[in-house]
Amino acid sequence: MKVFMIGGTGLLGCEAATELIKRGHSVTSVALPPLPEGAPIPKEMEILFGDINKKSDEEIEALLKGCDCFIFAAGVDERVEFPAPVLEYYHKYNIAPLERILPLCKKAGVRRAVVLGSYFAYLTKLRPDMKLTERNKYFKSRIMQEEVCESFADDTFGVAVLELPYIFGTQPGRKPVWTVLIEQIGVMDKWPFTMYPKGGTAMLTCRQVGQAIAGAAERSKGGFEAIPIGMYNMKWTEFLSIVYEARGMGADRKILSVPPFAMKMGMIKVAADYKKRKIDSGMDPFNLPDIMDLDLFINDTYCRALGVQDDDIKEAIADSIRVSEAAFSGKVQLLDMKGE
């Protein structure tokens, strides 16, 4: 199988390329320079440096010609900050490229596409009573992304959106997104306890994401499918014990599970900070406590069907936190995640 990918040098795209090449497929990727120093990018992958958004339709169609599968492993998540209106930025990075490239895929004869999405779209569909798209522009954007993907899918062109949860693992030379968590909980380091929501989340390692992408790419199914992705389910209390141990503060740190109303009081300061910095948050800070109070768990059946194997999630979390801590403190200089 011949695969064309956007984002093949990023954390998840690199894992997918490595897995696909191991399975005997060829991979070509368009990516923005520079490459993260020391990253294990497979030498067999053909890398075309440049901005896909600056290429003409004819140039993109030529790249897609003869390919069996297109993989979109780029975009941004809710932790990347933007000024108002934030929905325009989500559209620019997560939706507009698909509106343009998916029809070019069909024109070039590509039969399959795999798109990296978010499990917040899964939650939105699971809990319509929460009206999440009305309060959270990031949730709305991920639903919009799935709708665009579905609009181009048919019996001859299959499109799979992988609804990804929190992902752990690192790529040498690149800053993990978990520096945000270090900043959030760091303000409580001098306290005798940490206050955090009582819910939990689905998660998996970046290596497992690569396996899920490869498994989805190899499927011959036509039409549209949104696949909830998750291998492990963990309460926030258990997660934070791993985080604090990785930070060298011990696994027995006292964690107080607080109800949503208590967390909302703390969000007053966060909302004021956003306003001061002119940040239009994709997540309503006063809705976030209700979301984090949920056990947003996903059965591993979907991942198993894609051929995802077991991995060491605790070590992946610890590795992510250790590198994030070093990056946040300025001990190491790493490349930031890019959306283009």
TIVOKOL-668341 format. One record per residue: residue number from 1; x, y, z of N, C-alpha, C in turn. Coordinates in steps of 0.001 Angstrom, whole numbers. Each point is the difference from the previous one (the first is absolute). Example, Ala and Ser with C-alpha at 12.3 -4.5 7.8 and 13.67 -1.06 7.14 Angstrom:
BEGIN
[1 [13190 -5690 7800] [-890 1190 0] [900 1200 0]]
[2 [-350 1050 -720] [820 1190 60] [-770 1090 730]]
END
This chain:
BEGIN
[1 [845 -1195 0] [-845 1195 0] [884 1251 0]]
[2 [-399 988 -783] [721 1264 -66] [-794 1049 773]]
[3 [673 653 959] [-677 931 906] [573 1399 -160]]
[4 [-901 990 -71] [410 1402 29] [-511 605 1300]]
[5 [890 652 746] [-350 498 1327] [383 1466 157]]
[6 [-848 728 715] [345 1340 446] [322 -96 1489]]
[7 [1224 410 362] [400 -65 1408] [800 -1227 368]]
[8 [703 -570 -946] [725 -1245 253] [1212 132 898]]
[9 [445 1236 272] [1154 175 887] [-421 390 1415]]
[10 [-1297 167 238] [-491 319 1332] [-31 -1220 893]]
[11 [-370 187 1242] [-6 -1091 977] [-827 -1186 -479]]
[12 [-1237 242 -413] [-901 -1092 -373] [223 -459 -1432]]
[13 [250 950 -891] [255 -371 -1381] [1242 -852 -146]]
[14 [1024 324 771] [1243 -773 -33] [-236 -1438 471]]
[15 [-792 -139 1067] [-319 -1350 491] [-786 -782 -1048]]
[16 [-934 681 -678] [-788 -669 -1036] [879 -416 -1173]]
[17 [897 895 -418] [895 -316 -1113] [890 -1194 331]]
[18 [528 -4 1228] [856 -1112 436] [-760 -1323 -60]]
[19 [-1241 0 483] [-809 -1221 15] [-371 -434 -1420]]
[20 [-370 947 -843] [-389 -333 -1374] [1177 -577 -780]]
[21 [1163 606 160] [1193 -489 -698] [374 -1389 503]]
[22 [-136 -224 1298] [272 -1321 571] [-919 -1055 -608]]
[23 [-1203 419 -372] [-964 -932 -601] [171 -144 -1505]]
[24 [1001 670 -559] [296 -157 -1419] [-584 1052 -910]]
[25 [-563 1065 536] [-589 1060 -814] [1016 1115 -237]]
[26 [-212 794 -1036] [868 1149 -270] [-729 1268 435]]
[27 [764 953 529] [-585 1217 543] [735 1228 -527]]
[28 [-780 968 -479] [511 1310 -378] [-725 1042 835]]
[29 [730 975 510] [-629 1004 846] [463 1403 -340]]
[30 [-949 928 43] [321 1420 -43] [93 481 1441]]
[31 [1058 716 334] [200 450 1380] [740 1323 14]]
[32 [-229 763 1049] [693 1269 176] [1348 -227 687]]
[33 [1060 636 -475] [1278 -70 710] [-52 907 1218]]
[34 [935 -150 953] [1082 -981 1] [-454 -1309 626]]
[35 [814 -1020 -205] [-266 -1266 664] [463 82 1451]]
[36 [-731 -607 927] [451 -15 1398] [1292 -799 124]]
[37 [969 576 685] [1312 -635 122] [-87 -1320 749]]
[38 [497 -1055 -620] [27 -1312 638] [-1253 -820 -177]]
[39 [-1006 524 -698] [-1253 -738 -174] [228 -1237 -875]]
[40 [-585 -1145 379] [192 -1242 -757] [-894 -61 -1231]]
[41 [165 946 -897] [-808 32 -1218] [527 -1061 -962]]
[42 [-864 -895 -472] [490 -1101 -842] [656 510 -1287]]
[43 [1178 -507 -274] [758 450 -1176] [-696 -410 -1293]]
[44 [-874 -1009 88] [-689 -471 -1200] [-1130 942 -431]]
[45 [-417 896 885] [-1078 924 -351] [546 1139 -852]]
[46 [-666 267 -1111] [368 1129 -844] [-622 1263 589]]
[47 [834 989 306] [-484 1228 615] [140 1154 -991]]
[48 [-1116 683 -232] [-26 1175 -856] [-232 1209 900]]
[49 [1002 815 188] [-128 1145 898] [-788 1125 -677]]
[50 [-930 556 752] [-803 1097 -524] [-1345 72 680]]
[51 [-745 1039 -332] [-1332 230 547] [-1025 -491 -1009]]
[52 [-760 -1022 350] [-986 -581 -917] [-1023 1043 -438]]
[53 [-266 972 886] [-1010 1016 -306] [457 969 -1081]]
[54 [1292 18 -283] [526 905 -1019] [173 -690 -1355]]
[55 [-322 -1285 -46] [96 -737 -1258] [-1310 136 -778]]
[56 [94 -32 -1311] [-1191 96 -843] [-753 -1325 13]]
[57 [-1253 30 -436] [-784 -1234 -94] [681 -996 -922]]
[58 [582 503 -1071] [670 -871 -963] [1213 -682 632]]
[59 [746 756 813] [1168 -579 676] [-424 -1073 1001]]
[60 [-1076 267 759] [-476 -977 986] [-537 -1250 -692]]
[61 [-735 203 -1085] [-544 -1147 -729] [1120 -874 -559]]
[62 [1088 631 -434] [1152 -759 -509] [632 -834 1116]]
[63 [40 553 1218] [548 -741 1136] [-885 -1182 364]]
[64 [-1286 150 -192] [-959 -1042 367] [-122 -1092 -1066]]
[65 [400 296 -1211] [-150 -946 -1104] [728 -1305 310]]
[66 [-711 -1100 -121] [583 -1315 243] [-19 -430 1453]]
[67 [-498 877 889] [-63 -347 1422] [-1284 -769 319]]
[68 [95 -859 980] [-1160 -780 448] [-685 642 1197]]
[69 [786 746 815] [-550 551 1234] [599 1375 290]]
[70 [-847 892 499] [430 1315 458] [-203 83 1510]]
[71 [1018 486 722] [-76 125 1452] [217 1456 398]]
[72 [-943 535 769] [114 1364 502] [399 -77 1468]]
[73 [1306 162 263] [538 -95 1359] [506 1358 453]]
[74 [-740 1034 -338] [371 1360 363] [-1148 634 790]]
[75 [59 1308 169] [-1064 691 716] [408 407 1403]]
[76 [-945 626 716] [250 483 1359] [-1105 -499 926]]
[77 [309 -35 1301] [-1028 -378 965] [-345 1179 884]]
[78 [-804 -260 1035] [-539 1088 817] [1046 676 871]]
[79 [1181 -598 129] [1026 580 850] [814 1090 -694]]
[80 [-171 139 -1303] [672 1073 -743] [-868 1251 73]]
[81 [585 1112 420] [-769 1223 226] [-25 895 -1240]]
[82 [-1159 643 -223] [-180 915 -1115] [-826 1205 446]]
[83 [140 1127 -704] [-891 1138 257] [-1362 -252 -645]]
[84 [-956 850 298] [-1329 -134 -598] [44 400 -1483]]
[85 [-825 -671 -837] [-881 -1119 340] [724 -1334 -169]]
[86 [71 -785 1065] [783 -1226 4] [-516 -1024 -999]]
[87 [-1304 6 -282] [-554 -977 -932] [624 135 -1392]]
[88 [398 1219 -359] [639 201 -1299] [1358 -699 -61]]
[89 [720 -7 1119] [1298 -683 41] [-181 -1513 -49]]
[90 [-1002 -519 729] [-273 -1429 -68] [-373 -400 -1418]]
[91 [-772 863 -669] [-371 -285 -1387] [1240 -8 -896]]
[92 [877 966 213] [1206 107 -821] [879 -1242 104]]
[93 [202 -482 1221] [941 -1097 212] [-613 -1395 -67]]
[94 [-1254 -152 404] [-591 -1334 143] [-1052 -348 -1053]]
[95 [-555 1013 -643] [-1126 -256 -897] [289 396 -1446]]
[96 [465 1222 -211] [232 504 -1359] [901 -915 -845]]
[97 [1106 -543 566] [827 -899 -816] [-780 -1218 -509]]
[98 [-933 -493 816] [-788 -1168 -407] [-1040 373 -1047]]
[99 [-601 1181 142] [-960 461 -1002] [654 89 -1383]]
[100 [1281 304 4] [712 138 -1260] [582 -1314 -505]]
[101 [598 -789 905] [762 -1170 -441] [-863 -1245 -214]]
[102 [-1048 -197 784] [-811 -1212 -173] [-603 -115 -1402]]
[103 [-559 1082 -570] [-480 -144 -1382] [1134 -246 -999]]
[104 [1195 522 292] [1144 -270 -864] [410 -1473 103]]
[105 [-164 -573 1193] [269 -1437 177] [-910 -823 -917]]
[106 [-1268 333 -3] [-961 -744 -817] [314 161 -1481]]
[107 [379 1218 -380] [339 264 -1402] [1238 -780 -426]]
[108 [959 -167 940] [1251 -708 -312] [-139 -1519 114]]
[109 [-1151 -480 456] [-212 -1444 96] [402 -624 1323]]
[110 [273 837 1017] [301 -520 1344] [-1271 -620 562]]
[111 [125 -1152 626] [-1187 -714 448] [-253 74 1509]]
[112 [951 585 750] [-131 -27 1460] [640 1250 602]]
[113 [-618 528 1059] [590 1126 735] [-173 -255 1488]]
[114 [1015 372 768] [-38 -104 1455] [308 1375 566]]
[115 [-872 476 874] [122 1347 564] [91 -92 1518]]
[116 [944 719 587] [130 20 1450] [-944 1044 576]]
[117 [-984 -475 777] [-988 866 613] [115 -11 1510]]
[118 [-1123 217 692] [18 125 1458] [-1142 -761 648]]
[119 [285 -556 1190] [-1074 -697 716] [-1004 967 602]]
[120 [249 1295 -116] [-1009 965 423] [-1177 0 -987]]
[121 [244 -403 -1244] [-1109 -190 -940] [-828 -1213 439]]
[122 [687 -1031 458] [-678 -1199 528] [-876 367 1195]]
[123 [543 807 912] [-768 417 1178] [-1202 845 -403]]
[124 [194 881 -977] [-1096 856 -456] [-1181 -824 -487]]
[125 [300 -1076 -733] [-1064 -861 -522] [-577 -900 1088]]
[126 [855 -379 952] [-432 -869 1096] [-919 730 968]]
[127 [260 1296 227] [-760 776 977] [-602 1271 -624]]
[128 [-985 -173 -889] [-620 1179 -613] [-680 907 1022]]
[129 [-359 -580 1172] [-656 787 1047] [910 1090 564]]
[130 [1313 -164 -146] [937 992 531] [184 1201 -923]]
[131 [-479 -116 -1241] [74 1106 -966] [1407 585 -78]]
[132 [952 -880 -165] [1412 393 75] [448 916 -1133]]
[133 [-576 -157 -1193] [429 842 -1115] [-464 1446 159]]
[134 [-999 219 836] [-492 1360 220] [938 803 893]]
[135 [763 -680 836] [872 694 949] [1485 -157 -305]]
[136 [340 -974 -829] [1409 -288 -259] [263 -13 -1502]]
[137 [701 1010 -486] [250 110 -1438] [896 -1126 -506]]
[138 [845 -532 888] [846 -1115 -437] [-851 -1235 -283]]
[139 [-964 -274 855] [-908 -1125 -228] [-741 196 -1324]]
[140 [-493 1220 -213] [-726 299 -1237] [875 -242 -1214]]
[141 [1266 413 87] [904 -151 -1140] [260 -1465 -319]]
[142 [82 -839 1012] [255 -1417 -248] [-1230 -702 -601]]
[143 [-1185 442 377] [-1209 -521 -639] [-47 467 -1449]]
[144 [343 1247 -230] [53 533 -1366] [1000 -781 -844]]
[145 [1128 -347 590] [1018 -773 -708] [-561 -1360 -436]]
[146 [-705 -661 905] [-581 -1299 -338] [-1067 136 -1085]]
[147 [-767 1067 59] [-1042 218 -1012] [609 200 -1381]]
[148 [1111 713 -62] [700 191 -1277] [495 -1341 -527]]
[149 [594 -793 879] [498 -1316 -412] [-1130 -893 -516]]
[150 [-1106 17 699] [-1143 -833 -401] [-567 443 -1345]]
[151 [55 1311 -274] [-589 517 -1238] [725 -491 -1251]]
[152 [1263 -385 135] [763 -460 -1152] [81 -1534 -91]]
[153 [-395 -687 1042] [95 -1460 9] [-1121 -626 -828]]
[154 [327 -1091 -686] [-1014 -774 -720] [488 -1439 -121]]
[155 [-684 -800 -797] [344 -1420 -106] [1389 -225 -582]]
[156 [499 957 -763] [1318 -169 -629] [1102 756 719]]
[157 [-378 816 984] [988 793 740] [-355 -28 1489]]
[158 [769 -777 757] [-243 -129 1429] [768 1043 790]]
[159 [-653 628 967] [650 988 862] [-223 -386 1452]]
[160 [1080 -193 741] [-85 -348 1416] [593 1133 833]]
[161 [-777 499 957] [504 971 965] [291 -732 1304]]
[162 [1214 79 473] [371 -622 1263] [-214 1014 1116]]
[163 [-953 -274 888] [-337 915 1084] [954 -254 1167]]
[164 [1113 733 -36] [1121 -258 904] [-179 671 1360]]
[165 [334 -720 1082] [-32 566 1352] [1371 578 340]]
[166 [312 80 1296] [1317 470 417] [1065 -1037 -361]]
[167 [1122 511 -510] [1054 -860 -538] [1307 302 716]]
[168 [730 -1065 340] [1254 165 739] [1157 -672 -719]]
[169 [1156 601 189] [1200 -432 -689] [681 1240 -553]]
[170 [1246 -110 -356] [745 1167 -464] [733 -283 -1301]]
[171 [342 1076 -667] [853 -60 -1174] [1238 841 303]]
[172 [1199 -579 -47] [1211 779 288] [31 1295 -804]]
[173 [300 1097 685] [121 1285 -674] [-1269 810 -89]]
[174 [-1160 -573 387] [-1263 720 -106] [-659 155 1368]]
[175 [-546 1183 266] [-625 282 1294] [-1346 -709 122]]
[176 [-220 -747 1078] [-1302 -633 208] [-1062 1047 333]]
[177 [-1260 -320 -272] [-1093 921 334] [-261 43 1497]]
[178 [605 -921 751] [-303 -113 1429] [706 1045 861]]
[179 [748 923 -633] [535 1123 765] [-1143 828 585]]
[180 [-1156 -32 -649] [-1187 717 499] [-411 -543 1364]]
[181 [31 -1319 143] [-359 -613 1282] [987 389 1095]]
[182 [1286 25 -335] [1022 375 978] [-276 1401 532]]
[183 [-358 900 -898] [-321 1373 410] [-1241 35 887]]
[184 [-1020 -785 -347] [-1261 12 755] [169 -506 1426]]
[185 [653 -1142 153] [92 -587 1337] [1169 569 795]]
[186 [928 661 -699] [1166 553 686] [-355 1041 1045]]
[187 [-1122 703 -184] [-399 1036 960] [-385 -610 1344]]
[188 [-234 -1330 21] [-376 -668 1246] [1141 -785 624]]
[189 [1206 122 -569] [1131 -794 480] [323 236 1470]]
[190 [-200 1220 466] [330 308 1393] [-1133 -348 963]]
[191 [-1114 -406 -540] [-1118 -421 855] [246 -1428 490]]
[192 [-664 -419 1073] [136 -1388 458] [-856 -978 -807]]
[193 [-725 509 -969] [-873 -847 -822] [-234 687 -1339]]
[194 [-559 -771 -945] [-385 538 -1306] [-1494 -188 -185]]
[195 [-677 1035 -438] [-1426 -100 -281] [-200 -221 -1494]]
[196 [-836 -998 -325] [-202 -364 -1398] [-1369 -656 -136]]
[197 [-601 30 -1188] [-1300 -644 -195] [42 -1492 303]]
[198 [-1163 -581 197] [-75 -1411 401] [-189 -960 -1172]]
[199 [-135 529 -1197] [-265 -857 -1157] [1229 -740 -482]]
[200 [2 -341 -1275] [1120 -738 -576] [-60 46 -1509]]
[201 [981 -615 -637] [109 94 -1453] [508 -1286 -631]]
[202 [-359 -183 -1267] [621 -1032 -816] [1356 523 -442]]
[203 [917 -909 -314] [1339 407 -426] [688 -1142 -721]]
[204 [1109 313 -634] [854 -1005 -630] [1357 634 -297]]
[205 [944 -819 -440] [1337 501 -290] [95 426 -1461]]
[206 [994 827 -299] [171 440 -1382] [318 -1184 -916]]
[207 [693 -1000 514] [278 -1201 -794] [-1302 -702 -380]]
[208 [-938 -33 928] [-1293 -632 -271] [-815 804 -1005]]
[209 [148 1329 31] [-670 824 -1003] [519 -351 -1386]]
[210 [1312 -178 -118] [581 -404 -1276] [-581 -1306 -498]]
[211 [-191 -946 904] [-599 -1284 -371] [-1452 163 -427]]
[212 [-734 873 700] [-1408 242 -342] [-111 645 -1378]]
[213 [881 945 -296] [-17 657 -1307] [287 -1014 -1104]]
[214 [1025 -824 214] [351 -1010 -1002] [-1140 -991 -201]]
[215 [-619 -416 1101] [-1121 -939 -100] [-1169 601 -746]]
[216 [-286 1277 257] [-1100 670 -695] [320 189 -1478]]
[217 [1268 261 -314] [411 195 -1390] [-145 -1288 -806]]
[218 [208 -1124 637] [-46 -1289 -700] [-1416 -529 -199]]
[219 [-984 600 660] [-1381 -450 -170] [-466 313 -1422]]
[220 [-811 -899 -551] [-495 187 -1369] [-1433 518 -25]]
[221 [-522 325 1176] [-1382 425 122] [-231 1367 -629]]
[222 [-1093 138 -778] [-379 1279 -567] [-898 759 959]]
[223 [-406 1195 -380] [-887 793 833] [738 691 1128]]
[224 [-776 551 923] [564 772 1107] [-100 -765 1312]]
[225 [1030 118 826] [-48 -556 1351] [800 885 948]]
[226 [-592 261 1168] [688 711 1078] [279 -1036 1076]]
[227 [1268 -234 290] [390 -1103 872] [522 532 1337]]
[228 [-695 -285 1115] [503 410 1321] [1273 -779 321]]
[229 [1042 705 380] [1301 -618 240] [379 114 1476]]
[230 [370 -1108 597] [450 -10 1384] [413 -1404 397]]
[231 [1118 -118 709] [470 -1311 463] [-43 -115 1516]]
[232 [123 1126 701] [18 -26 1464] [-933 1074 532]]
[233 [-674 -313 1094] [-870 956 676] [545 239 1401]]
[234 [157 1267 356] [664 315 1266] [-667 1196 678]]
[235 [-254 -124 1294] [-506 1128 777] [1105 1048 119]]
[236 [-397 1258 158] [992 1058 120] [913 -202 1221]]
[237 [-545 -561 1068] [822 -216 1199] [1148 -957 -287]]
[238 [-287 -1085 -715] [1048 -959 -355] [1001 640 -961]]
[239 [-510 747 -949] [862 684 -961] [964 957 701]]
[240 [-525 792 925] [839 983 684] [1045 -643 899]]
[241 [-289 -1170 542] [1011 -684 813] [1207 -363 -855]]
[242 [-241 -381 -1257] [1097 -293 -931] [741 1287 -350]]
[243 [-775 1083 -193] [586 1294 -345] [930 484 1107]]
[244 [-471 -61 1247] [817 515 1110] [1227 -874 252]]
[245 [-134 -1280 -206] [1172 -871 141] [1037 351 -1064]]
[246 [-467 264 -1238] [917 363 -1083] [664 1345 260]]
[247 [-687 865 734] [557 1316 332] [930 -67 1210]]
[248 [155 -1179 576] [877 -165 1140] [-609 416 1311]]
[249 [-1334 83 56] [-681 443 1207] [-699 -1151 723]]
[250 [182 -1212 -510] [-582 -1171 645] [-1375 -349 -527]]
[251 [-310 -1300 -16] [-1282 -476 -523] [-1121 107 1024]]
[252 [343 351 1256] [-1005 41 1060] [-512 1407 271]]
[253 [224 917 -936] [-523 1351 133] [-1522 -62 227]]
[254 [-512 772 948] [-1427 -20 296] [-766 767 -1069]]
[255 [-985 -673 -604] [-816 596 -1039] [-1432 121 523]]
[256 [-522 1213 62] [-1372 216 438] [-894 150 -1227]]
[257 [-961 -907 -145] [-943 73 -1119] [-1065 1041 324]]
[258 [-63 1033 -832] [-924 1097 275] [-1178 -41 -967]]
[259 [-1195 418 451] [-1175 40 -876] [113 1152 -989]]
[260 [-769 -38 -1080] [94 1037 -1030] [-140 1427 522]]
[261 [-914 230 947] [-211 1379 449] [1259 587 637]]
[262 [790 -839 674] [1233 473 630] [1042 359 -1053]]
[263 [87 -826 -1031] [960 281 -1072] [-403 1252 -770]]
[264 [-1309 233 -134] [-472 1186 -727] [421 1285 704]]
[265 [81 -39 1320] [465 1178 735] [1434 345 -394]]
[266 [808 -1046 -163] [1381 218 -408] [117 471 -1438]]
[267 [-1020 -283 -817] [24 385 -1403] [-265 1491 -207]]
[268 [-446 697 1026] [-209 1448 -118] [1314 691 -357]]
[269 [1066 -425 668] [1327 573 -262] [487 -378 -1400]]
[270 [-277 -1229 -420] [415 -454 -1328] [-703 818 -1077]]
[271 [-1315 194 164] [-770 774 -974] [504 1443 -77]]
[272 [353 561 1150] [520 1369 40] [1343 84 -724]]
[273 [815 -1034 153] [1298 -32 -674] [-180 -80 -1511]]
[274 [-949 -823 -456] [-282 -92 -1437] [-407 1369 -547]]
[275 [-865 671 743] [-488 1309 -436] [1139 1005 -74]]
[276 [868 -23 979] [1136 926 42] [939 -230 -1175]]
[277 [227 -1266 -333] [926 -337 -1090] [-697 -79 -1361]]
[278 [-1302 295 -13] [-795 -33 -1239] [5 -1389 -635]]
[279 [-117 -1015 852] [-78 -1388 -464] [-1459 -425 -73]]
[280 [-384 -563 -1145] [-1346 -549 -170] [108 -1508 184]]
[281 [-288 -468 1192] [192 -1424 309] [-1023 -870 -728]]
[282 [497 -1095 -562] [-894 -947 -660] [-811 -817 971]]
[283 [410 21 1271] [-714 -697 1069] [-541 1044 975]]
[284 [-1296 10 219] [-591 902 979] [548 -372 1383]]
[285 [760 883 644] [601 -361 1292] [-1026 -337 1077]]
[286 [-1232 473 -165] [-1029 -293 999] [-816 -1252 -356]]
[287 [267 -560 -1173] [-587 -1285 -382] [1002 -1137 185]]
[288 [1292 347 -26] [1059 -995 145] [-127 -823 1284]]
[289 [-346 598 1159] [-152 -814 1217] [-1059 -1089 -123]]
[290 [-1090 282 -706] [-1043 -1016 -203] [516 -1129 -883]]
[291 [817 356 -1000] [558 -1006 -906] [1010 -885 729]]
[292 [871 626 793] [1033 -755 703] [-553 -794 1180]]
[293 [-1227 251 371] [-655 -768 1044] [-500 -1342 -523]]
[294 [-45 -136 -1332] [-489 -1227 -627] [1086 -1068 -62]]
[295 [-405 -1234 -15] [899 -1105 -336] [-95 -187 -1515]]
[296 [822 729 -719] [-44 -52 -1458] [834 -1190 -479]]
[297 [-559 -1176 208] [696 -1248 -296] [-462 -574 -1340]]
[298 [896 -777 -628] [-285 -635 -1282] [441 -1458 70]]
[299 [-873 -891 -429] [324 -1424 -40] [1117 -243 -1011]]
[300 [949 -882 336] [1133 -237 -894] [-344 -873 -1205]]
[301 [-1256 -419 -118] [-421 -862 -1103] [307 629 -1356]]
[302 [-227 1294 -115] [206 685 -1277] [1474 -20 -392]]
[303 [875 231 970] [1439 -22 -270] [479 -1411 -325]]
[304 [-498 -967 754] [393 -1392 -249] [-347 -413 -1424]]
[305 [-1152 472 -490] [-425 -342 -1360] [941 589 -1051]]
[306 [709 1071 364] [969 621 -908] [1401 -589 167]]
[307 [136 -973 893] [1294 -658 196] [919 681 989]]
[308 [-543 853 856] [829 690 990] [417 -979 1095]]
[309 [1272 51 371] [569 -910 997] [191 709 1344]]
[310 [160 -784 1060] [225 569 1330] [1340 739 43]]
[311 [57 993 876] [1219 784 167] [71 449 1461]]
[312 [1122 603 384] [199 445 1380] [-490 1435 147]]
[313 [-1268 165 341] [-585 1334 89] [610 807 1148]]
[314 [316 -656 1106] [563 730 1137] [1370 585 -331]]
[315 [817 -753 -693] [1314 509 -392] [-151 1111 -1039]]
[316 [-996 -128 -889] [-234 1040 -1004] [-426 1302 665]]
[317 [-854 -94 1027] [-406 1185 749] [1217 623 685]]
[318 [766 -833 684] [1176 476 729] [996 676 -940]]
[319 [225 -587 -1161] [929 567 -969] [-507 1359 -482]]
[320 [-1299 91 -292] [-588 1264 -437] [168 1087 1051]]
[321 [-212 -360 1255] [83 980 1088] [1437 434 253]]
[322 [934 -938 -31] [1407 350 230] [497 996 -1055]]
[323 [-334 -255 -1263] [434 899 -1073] [-744 1335 92]]
[324 [-1288 -54 342] [-781 1236 137] [541 868 1130]]
[325 [361 -635 1086] [560 716 1146] [1301 702 -396]]
[326 [843 -714 -729] [1277 575 -430] [-217 1162 -968]]
[327 [-983 -161 -897] [-288 1062 -968] [-605 1217 691]]
[328 [-900 -227 953] [-665 1102 691] [987 809 842]]
[329 [969 -688 582] [988 675 851] [1118 650 -803]]
[330 [16 -237 -1326] [1025 595 -848] [1303 -761 -46]]
[331 [10 -1219 550] [1233 -795 10] [353 -520 -1392]]
[332 [-1011 -162 -843] [239 -448 -1373] [-804 878 -946]]
[333 [510 196 -1205] [-692 766 -1032] [-489 -974 -1064]]
[334 [-1326 -72 -177] [-591 -956 -912] [-910 699 -990]]
[335 [-243 -653 -1131] [-921 543 -1008] [-1415 -76 511]]
[336 [-767 1064 -243] [-1421 -24 334] [-759 -801 -1048]]
[337 [-1185 -509 410] [-890 -655 -940] [-479 1057 -1009]]
[338 [-157 -419 -1278] [-475 920 -1022] [-1333 -511 -550]]
[339 [-832 912 -423] [-1291 -385 -524] [-13 -225 -1509]]
[340 [870 741 -709] [-54 -108 -1468] [575 -1314 -489]]
END
